[in-house]
Structures are given as C-alpha cells and as structure tokens.
Amino acid sequence: MPNAPNAPNAQSIPTTGYVRLPQILAVFPVSRSSWYAGVKSGIYPPSYKLGKRTTAWKASDIKQLLNVEGGVTMISTLNAKHPLSGYENYPYYEPSSDIPERIARARRVKDFGWYSGLRPRKANQGFLRLLEKVRPARNLDHVSYWVEAQSGAKFILNEPYHLPQGYQAALQSMGLASFCIPTNLAPYCGRWSETGGDQPRTSSILICEAKHQDELDWIAELLTDGALLAPEWNAIRARP
C-alpha cells in the first residue's frame, strides 16, 4: 500500500521562500532517488540553484503539491523503496557482526549510499585505470569503488589514516576532482571510540575524474544535506 504524505510534518513547509530536500523528504515518504526521478519526469516541482552547492524548491510549489487532489496517487507511482543490496561490495561491510565498531560502520555504509546515490562495486578495468591516476597522490588506504547508477560515473573512495596537507590540491593538479565526506557519513571511520565528541583517525575522500565535477558537486550537496540528518559517526542505531 502506498505511503501518504506525513501530515504533521507538512506544517513545517513555509508558505513562501525556499525549502531544501531534507524538509521535503520529511513530508513525502519517498527516497531521494525517487524524488529526483519525479522532478526529472515532471511529477514533482522543478528545483532552483541558489548557489554552487545549494539546490532548493519553492515552498509554494511544495505546498501546492501537498494540496493537489490525488497527490498521494502521484507519489505512489514512484518506487519509494531504497535498495539495500550490493553493499557487500564495500570490503569492510560486516552487517552480521555484533561488534559495535562494525555495527556502526555497516550503518554508515548504507547511509553513505542512501544520501549520495552511489553504489559500491567490485574493481574492474575502468576503476583500476582511475586508481592509477590517483596513485601518484599516494596515501591510498581502505580504497573502495563506487558508481553513480544513472550516469555510470566512477568514483574512488579513499579512507587513509594520514591525509597530508594539500592532498586535494594535488589531486586537482592531476585532473581529478575530490570531496571530503562528512564524518558522520564516512563509511570506514578508523580508530573506534564510543565516547561522544571523539573523532575517527581516518578521512574519507571521494575522487573522480575532473570531467565528472558537476556530478561530484551534486553528490557533495546531497551528502552535506544528509549529514544534518544522520546520527553521529559512532552511533549504533540505524537510520530512521
């Protein structure tokens, strides 16, 4: 049975101005990919760029969508189920473990995939060619391979313990683009601690060829928004 818009949360949508995606998804029970598919097909209102990494929707458009007769039917035409398979391709994903560090890591792997829209893949020739371009920057550790499903753009996630100063600038000089993943969505997070306020010792850098800069900027925006909703990196609980 399709889910209906969340009526109590609907009051959080203002009458004027703009709203970001997390506010919208608090009202409509669909996944991010389903929402974007609806925007692309014209079922949902168009977005507006308010800055390089800031996309929003007119609050009045969302209000109107909430009030459209049959709106629930329109929403239910899209697949709202987030795919939960394929994460075993991330080499450090251990969902059946009862060790707190690994439980939290399994949650972050899924949260990273949920908010970014990326899926982990096994290494192939395309990924290995990208890896060779990244290798001169050194400090490769806990490397994994991710793909954007619609475009097929390939990404390397590098999660080293030591990230030298100027690392991302070095990548840029080699024709590569990169983004530092927010800690609470970073999959690996080495050097476990259950203490609130502690930080992991690893960094997580998402890397692609410069020709995919626009896609990376979009993913960066999704992850930045998602970090506002995700629990702390060392939280054991799953995403609501």
N, C-alpha and C positions, 0 to 999 in steps of 0.2 A: 504494500500500500504506500503511495507516495506521501512524503512528509509535507506538511503545510508550513507556511512562514511562521516564525516564532512571534506570536502576538505581543507578549510582554516586551521583548527586545525591540519591537517595531517602534516603540515610543522613543528609542534612543536616536532615531533618524531625525535630524532637524528639518525644518520646513525650507530653509534657504541655505545657501553656501554649498560646500562640497563635503563628501564623505569618502573615507578610504576603504579599502577592501575588507579589512577585519570587521569594521562596523556593519558592512553589508552581509558578510557571511554569518554574523551573529543573528541576523534576521532570516536569511534564506538558508535552509538546511541542504546546501549543495557543496561539493568540493570546489576548490579553486579552479581546477581544470574544467569542470562542468560550467562554472560561471563564465570563464573566458570563452568557452565554446559557444555559450549563449550570446555573449557580446558579439562574437565574430559572425554568428548566424543572424543577428538582429533580434533575437528573442529578448535579450536584455539591453538596457540603455548603453550608449557609447561612453567611453572613458575620455578624460581630458588630461593632458600632460601639464602639470603645474611646475615642473622642474625636471632636471635631468633624470632624477631617480624618484620622482613623485608623480604618481598617477592617481586620479580621483574621479568620482562620479558626481554629477549634480544631485544634491539632496532632493530637489523637486522631482527629478526623474525617478528616483528610488521610491519616493512617496507615492508617485503615480502608479508605479508598478505594484506596490502593495495594495492599491485600491482598485486595480483592474479586475473586472469581473472575469472569473475563470483563471485568475493568475496562478492559483495552485496547480491547475492543469498544465499551464505552460511550463512551470517549474519542473513538474514531474516528467516532462518529455525528455529531460536530460538525465544522464546517468550520474547520480549523486554518490555512488559508492567509490571510495578511494581504494585503488588497487593495493593489496597488502602482500603481494607475491613478488619474488625477484630479489628481495633484499639479501638473500643468501649469497649473492654475487659480491656483496661487500665482505672482504676477507675477515673482518673482526666482528661479524654479526653472529651472536650466540643467543637466540631468543629463548632457548630452553634452560639456560643457566640460572642457578639460584644465587649467584654471587652478585652483590649489589652493584659493583662496578660494571659488570656485563649486562645486568638488567637495565641500568640507566643508559648504557651505550646502545642497546637494542632499541630503546625508546627514541634516542636521538637520531639514529639512522633513519627510522621511519618518519620522524618529524622533519628531518632534513629533506627527505624525498617528498613528503607531503607539501611543504611550503615552497620548495624550489621547482617542483615538477620534473625533476631529474630522476633517472632510474640507474642503479648500478649494473654494470655489465662485466663480463669476463674480458680479459685482454685479447685484442685481435690486432691485425696488422695496422689498422688505422690508429688505434690507441698507441701502439708501440712507436709509430712514426712521430706522434705528438710527444711521446715520452722522450724521444731522442732530442727533440727541440728544447725540451725543458731541462734535460740533464746537465747542460753546461752551467746552469744556475746553482747546481749542487744542492746539498741538504734535502735529498729525497728520502722520505721515511713514511711508512704507513700509506703507501700510494694505492689509490683505488680509481676505478674508471666509471664515468657516468655519462649518460646520453640524454639529450632532450628529445622526447618521443616524436614530436611533430616534425621538427626540422632535421633531426638526426645529428645535430651538432654534438661534437665530442668534447668532454671535459675531463681533466685530471684533477683529483683531489689529493693534495699533498699535505700531510699532517706531521711535520717534524717536531722534535723536541727543541731544536735550536733553529731560530729563524734570524739570519744575520740582517743587520741594518742595510736598507737599500735593496732587499731581495726583490720586491715587486717592481722597483725601477729597473733592476737588471733584467727581469722577465720582459718588461716593456721594450727594452733596447734590443731584445731578440725577436721582436714581432709577436709577442704574446700578451694577452690581457689576463688580469687576475683580480680576485676579490677575496678579502679576509672574512671568513664566515663568523657570524656572531657566536660567541662561546656556547650559549645555551642551545644552539642548533648544530654545533660542530660534532660530527659523528664520533671521532676517536676519543679525544679528551684524556690524554695520558697523565699518570700520576694521580691516582684516585684519592679523594678526600670526601668525607661525608659532612665536614664542617661548613656551615653556612658562611658565605663570604670568601671561602678559599677558591682559587682559580687553578685550572689544569696547567700542566707544564708544556703542553703542545699547542701549536697554532694550526689552523686549518685554512689552506689557501686553495681556492678553486681557480683552475687555469685553463685557458683555451687559446686558440689562435686569434690574432687581432681582428680577423675578418668576422668573428662572432662577437665583437664588442657590444653591439646593440642587444644581443640575446643575453649576454652576461649582465649588462646593466639592468635588464628586466628581471633576471633572476635575483640580482642583488637587492632590488626593490622588494621583491616578494619575501626574501629572507629577512630583510630589515623589518618589514611589517610583521612577519611571523615571529620574530624574536620578542615582540611586545606581548605575544600571547603564550609562548612556550614557557614551561617551567624552568627553574634553574638547571644548570648542566648536570648537577649531581642529584637531582630529584629522581626518585624511583617510580613515582606514579606515571601512568600513561597519559597521553594527550586526551582531553575530554572528547 
